[in-house]
Amino acid sequence: MDRILFLRKFIEEPKKIGSLTPSSSFLADKMLRDLPWENFSYAAELGAGTGTITKKIIERKPNDCKFLVVEQDYSMRHLLEEKYPDVVFDSFAENLSRTLQRINFPLLDCVVSGLPFANMEEDLRRRIIENVCDSLKHDGVFVMFQYSLQMNSLLKKYFSSVKTDFFLLNFPPAFVYFCKK
């Protein structure tokens, strides 16, 4: 059902969804595998879709780690709210800093993103990355995937370290960015 919902949403609004299919669990594992989850107290995911990465984060994070999921699409967010009632949800990544203040979260240890930045206007991309950077602790980590290297120069303006890996076990294959504040 998740794949059908994802495909339907892609057909309705391809620029907002960004792919025909949800991320693979292999991609989610690649993104999350080397993160020090045992040290995280607060984390967020942007662009959760139907929850492939969300599920893997919940499996890895400590029980006392507070978790915020941001998903703009109402149907997908509602699906995730039903699956994960202990998670905090919101709608707009460009408001991440304000959302953290509103829900009384301190700065985050980690932000994970599946947002389709390539489909966004340049100003919106910049505002989201600024919000991510402003919402992370000094040594916080930002991990995201994209289908191109288009975000490389923007990320290097905001993060002290940006590393990229190409990952084939996803459709389409993806670049995984590991950024450190």
Secondary structure, DSSP 8 states (H G I E B T S, - for coil): -HHHHHHHHHHH-HHHH-SSS---HHHHHHHHTTS-GGG-SEEEEE--TTSHHHHHHHHHS-TT-EEEEE---HHHHHHHHHH-TTSEEES-GGGHHHHHHHTT--SEEEEEE---GGGS-HHHHHHHHHHHHHHEEEEEEEEEEESSSTTHHHHHHH-SEEEEEEE-SSSS-EEEEEEE-
